[in-house]
Amino acid sequence: MMWPKRNSLLLFILILCASTSLYAQDGNQTLWYTKPAEKWTDALPIGNGRLGAMIFAGVEDDHIQFNEETLWTGSPRDYNRKGASKYLPEIRKLLFEGKQKEAETLAQAQFMGVQSEAGNREAWVKEMKAGKGILGNPASANYDDRLWKTLKVPAYEGWETVGLKNLDGAVWFRTTIDVSQDWVGKDLVLDLNKIFDQDFTYVNGSLVGHTEGTEARKYTIPAKLIKAGKNTIAIQVFNFYDRGGIGGYKDVSKPIGIYPVGSTVENGISLVKEWKYKIQNDAPPAVPQYQASYQPFGDLNLKFDHGKSQVSNYKRLLDLTKAIAKTSYTVNGIDYQRTYLASQPSQAIVIHLTANKKASISFNAALSSVHPNSSVKVLNDHSISLSVQVKDGALRGESRLTAVIKNGVIKVQNNQISIQKADEVTLYLTAGTNFINANDVSGDPTVAINNTLNSIKGKTYADIAQQHVEEYQKYYNTFKVDFGRSENEKLPTDERLRQFATANDPGFAALYMQYGRYLLISSSRPGTQPANLQGIWNDLLAPPWGSKYTTNINLEMNYWPAEILNLSALNDPLFQKIKGLAKVGTTTAKEYYHANGWVLHHNTDLWNGTSPINASNHGIWVTGGGWLSQHLWEHYQFTQDQNFLKNEAYPLMKQAALFFEDFLVKDPKTGWLISTPSNSPENGGLVAGPTMDHQIIRSLFKNCLVAANILNVDESFRKSLQDKITQIAPNQIGKYGQLQEWLEDKDDTTNKHRHVSHLWGVYPGNDIAWDQDSKMMNAAKQSLLYRGDDATGWSLAWKINFWARFKDGDHAMKLIKMLMKPAGTGAGSYVNLFDAHPPFQIDGNFGGAAGIAEMIVQSHQGYIDILPALPGAIPNGEIKGLKARGGFEVDLSWTNGKLTALQIKSKVGGKCKVKYLNKEMEMDTKAGESYKLNGDLK
């Protein structure tokens, strides 16, 4: 297929293309497909750290769903419950007495954070029941619903998954059943199981049941309401937040239905079918929330009219080397191409459309949003804007779409940009909000837009694309990986994914590493917000877990690749976030624990909430600040940047440690200092003394000691830490040979929980390591064996890192294959290689990439360990640019599982110790010098 060579693109083409073929790409640095995206998790992500977009790449309708990182629900407010600390002694007392449920009940009532203000639900429900917003009475058997649309029922994951995406409110459902004569005179059971959130259920116009909450709906229908022949079921469903509708059973093999009392649904009439529905209201009252949720911004749809002509040569791809997505196809002998990028220098999403025949590009471009309070307006003959206001929140945004054409005709009609018979078209999409910081929402959304417009003035698309690639490659090109070639590189990515479990395709793991790096570069640039649970990509008003920052594993996992995979600068958003959290967490420490320093519980959001949220059996977890402090210390370990240590890391680490100095209490049974109240994340409820907490606190104290010694400060603080370190409850081996998860030896060896929190000391910490305590390391391995391999996506990623630290590369590779399998209804990877919890969570992508690196090089024990967990499935390889602690950069290659060449570059100088198998060496290095070694470390 030949593509156009235009003078305006000549420079860009020379820079980007190493060959004349558009698709002459490295198969292990490109995702590509032969059909458009059908679902959001098929679409390809692009992003510049602030703006993100998902490219569906349809031929007739190209859907580009986009986000701006600061559009969230909520507003600046105080999340802390005043005076919560007065209940702390009683909660601790109850836990020491073994009264967990009583402690959790008291904590739920008096110790959780403050929720946002609720709307007037009672008044809204009254209006909906009275029929506001709908004509007539849909409960009536004779109601005319012929013009109503239909929807698949049930949908356990919510009506959002079957057509009513992003809908909350009141919806009527209607269907009919034919009752045989032998059922007449019998009471019937209407088994609907789950309905989200409230229902009023009618049969032939009479109310037969009403339930609010999560209880199962199983209503008895009196015989007098049933007649032979046609009978009508009508259900008014109120959904206030998150998934809505008639859910039925999680086990979809069990149908909802109707049957005689004493019988079963299998012997009745199934109600699994298309039901009629009508939306009565889509503006329910605000639901109280502990924290805010990340929001979608808008949608750009490009509508093309190719008639009924056959489409051939279709291909869409994402080139990781340049952060550019492309779509191409042929219609009527004309080759069309669309190129998409998210430019950081220009702060815009840019779409460039070309064809190899002049006057061939015609389409309409429309902006829209799932936010109920949104509007589109015309700005001029080539620009339109989209304004959005978050429901019940303080944030609003504006986006702008501008088209630049070469020849052809452009006009704006019906609030859409219409382009006819152009040679080339470039679209510039940008967005901004009124968010300035977590305490200030007085900004002007158009500032970001105007900055973009000013930045692209006088520039061609080629200029903008060139600057984009150059800026992006500053990060991407710091690391290279090659695990060898395979025939499967020639396959589309979705097919390659399907075959990976049984294929000999190590290069696919290399692609996964680079894709993880690509996603982090695209969602976390210096000066932006950190990557959240979904990076920067989200299409739902009520995304899973709010798409916020879960700090008991997920936020931290997002940044595991940053140091080892040579993306250290991308830590900046995380470090700036920690500063904000430390400020708010200082108040939380006082209000809840009457302690100095700062504390962070298991979640935060755009507004830097630090108080406990959700439920006391998992929301009271105190070591978020300690874990984030580990990232500060690791950055110093990898970079040896003493200015960073002195001015940024150590002050935050010290304040986190001061909190734990005040917080730790003596266990009345053992005399050890323990953490209480807390929990082993999301497992086992509120407890005294979870092992993970003690590992994190002990590591924090040790790191502060080393840092203070390096900086020669805080002698009295050092002495205090040294004293307390020896008193903190140690890691313990239990009766099953396992590392105990709790203070007591009560582990359940059949528990397959997704969190493996007590192994934090193995990874990402180094509280447990082979050189210091092999017995404890083996106990940790035993715990992981009991936990099993099957897990959620992010948990699989964590386990890859564990097995790398256990130096079992083949077991780690087994989990890589599990992580990189088609998601289906379980864990794995979606078509676009997004990690599936399920649903989508991006942490598994980052954790998996870091885990593969950990199999190749480790440096947490004071030396560089080469190929510590190399699997048999990757016998040959070459990596350049892996980072190691001590300020070193490592290049290495291996053949048939044996190291063949090693180069170590010293960034700051100093001693470097290297181990490979049973060989080791130590050398003095100079800053900026490189040192080459062979497979014998000589």
QUINORJO-V824924 format. One record per residue. N is the residue number from 1. PHI is phi in degrees with one decimal (* if undefined). Layout:
n: [N/N]
phi: [PHI/PHI]
This chain:
n: [1/2/3/4/5/6/7/8/9/10/11/12/13/14/15/16/17/18/19/20/21/22/23/24/25/26/27/28/29/30/31/32/33/34/35/36/37/38/39/40/41/42/43/44/45/46/47/48/49/50/51/52/53/54/55/56/57/58/59/60/61/62/63/64/65/66/67/68/69/70/71/72/73/74/75/76/77/78/79/80/81/82/83/84/85/86/87/88/89/90/91/92/93/94/95/96/97/98/99/100/101/102/103/104/105/106/107/108/109/110/111/112/113/114/115/116/117/118/119/120/121/122/123/124/125/126/127/128/129/130/131/132/133/134/135/136/137/138/139/140/141/142/143/144/145/146/147/148/149/150/151/152/153/154/155/156/157/158/159/160/161/162/163/164/165/166/167/168/169/170/171/172/173/174/175/176/177/178/179/180/181/182/183/184/185/186/187/188/189/190/191/192/193/194/195/196/197/198/199/200/201/202/203/204/205/206/207/208/209/210/211/212/213/214/215/216/217/218/219/220/221/222/223/224/225/226/227/228/229/230/231/232/233/234/235/236/237/238/239/240/241/242/243/244/245/246/247/248/249/250/251/252/253/254/255/256/257/258/259/260/261/262/263/264/265/266/267/268/269/270/271/272/273/274/275/276/277/278/279/280/281/282/283/284/285/286/287/288/289/290/291/292/293/294/295/296/297/298/299/300/301/302/303/304/305/306/307/308/309/310/311/312/313/314/315/316/317/318/319/320/321/322/323/324/325/326/327/328/329/330/331/332/333/334/335/336/337/338/339/340/341/342/343/344/345/346/347/348/349/350/351/352/353/354/355/356/357/358/359/360/361/362/363/364/365/366/367/368/369/370/371/372/373/374/375/376/377/378/379/380/381/382/383/384/385/386/387/388/389/390/391/392/393/394/395/396/397/398/399/400/401/402/403/404/405/406/407/408/409/410/411/412/413/414/415/416/417/418/419/420/421/422/423/424/425/426/427/428/429/430/431/432/433/434/435/436/437/438/439/440/441/442/443/444/445/446/447/448/449/450/451/452/453/454/455/456/457/458/459/460/461/462/463/464/465/466/467/468/469/470/471/472/473/474/475/476/477/478/479/480/481/482/483/484/485/486/487/488/489/490/491/492/493/494/495/496/497/498/499/500/501/502/503/504/505/506/507/508/509/510/511/512/513/514/515/516/517/518/519/520/521/522/523/524/525/526/527/528/529/530/531/532/533/534/535/536/537/538/539/540/541/542/543/544/545/546/547/548/549/550/551/552/553/554/555/556/557/558/559/560/561/562/563/564/565/566/567/568/569/570/571/572/573/574/575/576/577/578/579/580/581/582/583/584/585/586/587/588/589/590/591/592/593/594/595/596/597/598/599/600/601/602/603/604/605/606/607/608/609/610/611/612/613/614/615/616/617/618/619/620/621/622/623/624/625/626/627/628/629/630/631/632/633/634/635/636/637/638/639/640/641/642/643/644/645/646/647/648/649/650/651/652/653/654/655/656/657/658/659/660/661/662/663/664/665/666/667/668/669/670/671/672/673/674/675/676/677/678/679/680/681/682/683/684/685/686/687/688/689/690/691/692/693/694/695/696/697/698/699/700/701/702/703/704/705/706/707/708/709/710/711/712/713/714/715/716/717/718/719/720/721/722/723/724/725/726/727/728/729/730/731/732/733/734/735/736/737/738/739/740/741/742/743/744/745/746/747/748/749/750/751/752/753/754/755/756/757/758/759/760/761/762/763/764/765/766/767/768/769/770/771/772/773/774/775/776/777/778/779/780/781/782/783/784/785/786/787/788/789/790/791/792/793/794/795/796/797/798/799/800/801/802/803/804/805/806/807/808/809/810/811/812/813/814/815/816/817/818/819/820/821/822/823/824/825/826/827/828/829/830/831/832/833/834/835/836/837/838/839/840/841/842/843/844/845/846/847/848/849/850/851/852/853/854/855/856/857/858/859/860/861/862/863/864/865/866/867/868/869/870/871/872/873/874/875/876/877/878/879/880/881/882/883/884/885/886/887/888/889/890/891/892/893/894/895/896/897/898/899/900/901/902/903/904/905/906/907/908/909/910/911/912/913/914/915/916/917/918/919/920/921/922/923/924/925/926/927/928/929/930/931/932/933/934/935/936/937/938]
phi: [*/-94.1/-119.5/-67.3/-112.5/-115.8/-56.5/-67.4/-107.1/-58.5/-61.8/-61.4/-64.6/-62.4/-73.8/-84.8/-106.2/-93.3/-146.1/-77.9/-82.7/-59.1/-106.0/-78.6/-107.7/-67.8/-61.2/-102.1/-136.4/-141.4/-99.3/-148.4/-147.0/-108.5/-149.3/-65.7/-70.0/-98.5/-122.8/-58.6/-81.4/-93.3/-68.0/-98.1/-89.8/-129.7/-170.9/-120.5/94.3/-109.8/-110.7/-130.9/-146.5/-114.9/-100.8/-85.4/63.9/-70.6/-74.0/-82.1/-134.7/-94.5/-96.9/-120.1/-89.4/-132.9/-131.3/-125.0/-62.6/-105.3/-91.1/-131.9/-75.8/83.6/-164.3/-62.0/-162.4/-90.7/-84.8/-84.1/-83.3/-66.4/75.8/-60.5/-62.5/-69.1/-94.0/-59.8/-58.4/-69.5/-61.9/-62.1/-59.6/-61.6/-66.9/-62.9/-86.3/79.7/-98.7/-62.8/-61.8/-64.7/-64.1/-66.2/-64.6/-63.8/-65.0/-63.1/-78.3/-126.2/-124.7/-84.7/-67.4/-91.1/-81.9/-69.7/-71.4/-87.8/-80.5/-87.2/-66.9/-59.0/-66.6/-64.3/-60.3/-60.8/-65.6/-66.3/-65.2/-79.4/94.3/-62.6/93.4/-145.2/-84.5/72.0/-119.8/-63.8/-72.5/-64.7/-63.9/-98.8/-64.1/-86.8/-112.9/-63.1/-92.7/-71.9/-82.5/-117.2/-146.6/-68.1/-131.3/-88.4/-142.1/-64.1/-86.0/105.7/-63.0/-60.2/-87.1/-125.5/134.6/-105.3/-64.0/61.2/-105.1/-123.9/142.4/-111.4/-135.7/-94.0/-121.7/-140.1/-154.7/-127.9/-132.5/-101.8/-100.2/-78.5/-61.2/-74.2/-90.8/-63.5/88.0/-112.1/-69.5/-116.5/-108.8/-102.6/-103.8/-111.3/56.0/-85.4/-131.2/-111.2/-117.0/-142.7/-139.8/-125.0/-109.1/-121.7/-125.3/50.7/88.3/-107.2/-69.1/-113.7/-173.3/-148.8/-139.7/-123.0/113.3/-97.0/-64.3/-68.1/-96.4/-139.7/-98.9/-90.9/-100.5/-59.7/-57.1/-65.4/-86.6/-103.3/-129.3/-67.3/95.6/-75.1/-130.2/-111.1/-111.1/-129.6/-130.8/-95.5/-108.4/-108.4/-118.8/-96.9/-166.0/66.5/-66.0/-133.2/103.6/-84.4/-86.7/68.1/-105.8/-61.0/-79.1/-67.7/-73.9/-97.3/-82.4/-83.6/179.2/-134.2/-159.8/-66.2/-54.5/95.2/-99.8/-132.7/-64.2/-65.1/-102.4/-113.4/-105.5/-71.4/-109.0/-81.2/-173.0/-80.3/-108.1/-74.7/-145.5/-146.5/-78.8/-88.2/-158.9/-119.9/-134.2/-71.0/-66.9/-60.7/-99.3/-57.9/-129.3/-71.5/-141.1/-90.8/-122.6/-67.4/-119.9/-70.3/-103.2/-162.7/-135.1/-112.6/-117.7/-105.8/-103.7/-111.4/-123.3/-98.4/66.0/-101.0/-67.0/-72.3/-100.1/-133.3/56.3/-70.6/-157.1/-129.4/-151.0/-127.9/-91.6/-67.9/-70.6/-126.8/56.3/-129.6/-103.2/-140.4/-129.1/-142.8/-166.3/-123.5/-136.8/53.2/77.7/-104.7/-91.7/-108.2/-141.6/-122.8/-120.5/-126.6/-150.3/-115.5/-82.0/-76.6/-60.7/-93.0/53.1/-148.5/-89.7/-118.5/-125.9/-118.0/-116.1/-137.6/-149.4/-90.8/-135.8/-63.5/60.0/-108.1/-104.0/-137.2/-168.6/-112.1/-117.1/-127.8/-103.5/-155.3/-150.0/-79.3/-70.0/-56.9/-96.2/-145.5/-155.0/-115.2/-138.5/-88.5/-101.4/-163.2/-78.1/-140.9/-142.0/-131.8/-130.1/-123.7/-111.0/-131.8/-127.6/-68.5/-61.1/58.0/-131.6/-94.3/-100.8/-135.5/-144.4/-137.5/-122.4/-136.4/-116.7/-124.0/-112.7/-122.5/-118.9/-111.1/61.2/80.7/-125.1/-127.6/-154.1/-115.1/-145.1/54.2/61.2/-124.7/-88.2/-113.2/-122.8/-128.7/56.0/-87.0/-81.8/-143.3/-139.9/-122.7/-107.7/-116.3/-118.2/-140.6/-158.3/-152.4/-131.4/-89.2/-73.2/-108.7/-156.3/-64.3/-116.7/-141.3/-120.6/-92.7/-74.2/-108.4/-58.6/-79.2/-60.9/-61.9/-65.5/-65.2/-61.6/-65.4/-59.4/-68.6/-72.6/-100.0/-58.4/77.9/-105.1/-85.2/-58.4/-61.1/-61.3/-65.5/-65.1/-63.1/-63.2/-59.7/-63.8/-61.8/-66.2/-64.1/-71.1/-57.2/-93.0/-63.9/-78.7/-76.5/-142.8/-136.0/-141.5/-141.0/-103.7/98.8/-101.5/-152.7/-62.7/-68.9/-60.6/-80.3/-88.4/-56.8/-60.8/-65.4/-71.7/-61.9/-62.4/-61.8/-93.1/-60.2/-58.0/-113.9/-91.4/-93.0/-141.4/-61.5/-61.5/-67.2/-67.6/-64.3/-59.0/-62.8/-60.8/-68.4/-65.6/-60.0/-64.2/-56.9/-65.3/-70.3/-59.9/-76.3/-117.8/-152.7/-108.1/-51.1/95.3/-102.6/-75.0/-67.0/-65.4/-94.0/-58.0/-118.8/74.7/-138.4/-112.4/-162.7/-115.7/-116.2/-70.7/-124.0/-71.2/-55.5/54.2/72.4/46.9/-100.7/-120.8/-88.8/-100.6/-95.4/177.0/-73.7/-61.8/-62.8/-60.7/-54.4/-107.3/-60.3/-77.4/-57.6/-82.3/-65.5/-99.8/64.1/-127.4/-56.2/-64.1/-75.6/-70.7/-51.2/-59.7/-65.3/-66.8/-67.1/-63.5/-60.2/-60.0/-65.5/-67.3/-63.6/-66.0/-69.3/-65.2/-65.4/-67.1/-60.9/-59.5/-71.0/-68.8/-101.0/-127.2/50.0/-122.1/-79.1/74.6/-134.1/-136.1/-136.3/-90.3/-88.3/-151.9/-147.1/-146.5/-57.9/-92.0/63.3/-63.7/-128.0/-83.7/-66.2/-132.0/69.1/-131.0/-67.7/-77.5/-145.0/-82.0/-96.9/-138.9/-99.7/-104.0/-61.1/-66.1/-65.2/-67.3/-64.1/-63.6/-61.8/-67.5/-62.5/-66.9/-61.5/-61.3/-64.8/-57.8/-78.0/-100.4/58.6/-84.7/-72.2/-65.2/-62.3/-60.1/-70.8/-94.1/-120.3/-70.1/-60.5/-58.3/-72.8/-62.3/-60.5/-66.7/-64.4/-67.0/-60.8/-60.1/-70.4/-58.5/-80.5/-79.8/-59.1/-129.6/-80.8/-72.0/-63.3/-87.6/-103.6/83.2/-73.7/-78.9/-133.5/-96.7/-162.7/-78.7/-163.9/-153.9/-85.0/-33.3/62.1/-140.5/90.6/77.1/-73.3/-141.8/-108.3/87.2/-71.1/-59.0/-56.4/-55.7/-66.6/-64.0/-65.1/-66.2/-61.1/-64.1/-60.4/-61.2/-64.1/-64.7/-63.5/-60.1/-63.5/-63.2/-63.9/-65.1/-60.5/-85.9/56.4/-134.7/56.5/-62.4/-66.1/-63.5/-60.7/-63.3/-64.3/-64.0/-59.5/-67.1/-75.6/-54.0/-73.2/-98.5/-66.5/-51.9/-81.2/-63.4/-130.4/-100.7/-92.3/-66.7/-98.4/77.7/-95.1/-73.9/-66.4/-81.3/-129.3/-62.0/-87.2/-86.6/-130.7/-61.6/-100.5/-70.2/-94.3/-74.2/-106.7/-56.9/-64.6/-78.2/-124.9/-65.4/-71.9/-95.4/-53.4/-66.1/-83.7/-158.0/-86.7/-79.4/-136.0/-67.8/-127.5/-151.5/-58.4/-69.4/-92.0/-163.9/-66.9/-64.7/-69.9/-63.5/-67.9/-65.5/-64.1/-61.9/-61.9/-59.8/-68.9/-63.7/-63.5/-67.3/89.4/-90.4/-59.9/-170.0/-70.1/-57.2/-67.2/-68.3/-58.8/-62.0/-62.0/-66.1/-59.4/-66.0/-59.8/-66.9/-64.7/-67.3/-77.8/65.3/-116.4/-65.4/-68.8/-67.4/-60.6/-66.4/-57.5/-73.6/-61.0/-65.3/-71.0/-69.4/-104.1/-126.2/-56.1/-66.1/56.6/-101.4/-125.8/-65.5/146.4/-132.1/-77.5/-55.3/-86.6/70.2/-60.3/-71.6/-105.6/-60.6/-82.3/-77.3/-60.2/-139.4/-80.3/-58.3/-62.6/-61.5/-72.3/-65.0/-65.4/-62.2/-64.8/-64.8/-63.9/-63.0/-65.4/-71.7/-94.8/-143.6/-128.5/-147.7/-86.0/-106.6/94.9/-149.7/-91.2/-100.0/-93.7/49.7/-73.0/-145.1/-72.1/-81.1/-62.9/-75.9/-125.2/-72.4/-128.2/-176.8/-146.9/-131.2/-128.7/100.4/-68.3/-99.6/-129.5/-61.8/101.4/85.7/-117.0/-121.5/-118.4/-113.5/-153.7/-142.7/-145.2/-135.5/51.9/79.4/-117.1/-61.9/-114.9/-155.1/-143.2/-128.2/-120.5/-103.6/-93.9/-81.8/-128.4/87.2/108.7/-71.7/-132.8/-109.3/-127.4/-128.2/-146.4/53.6/-98.0/-103.7/-152.9/-152.3/-136.9/-146.4/-87.6/-120.6/-114.3/-57.2/86.7/-92.5/-115.4/-130.6/-101.2/-132.3/-100.0/-66.7/-98.8/59.1/-122.0]
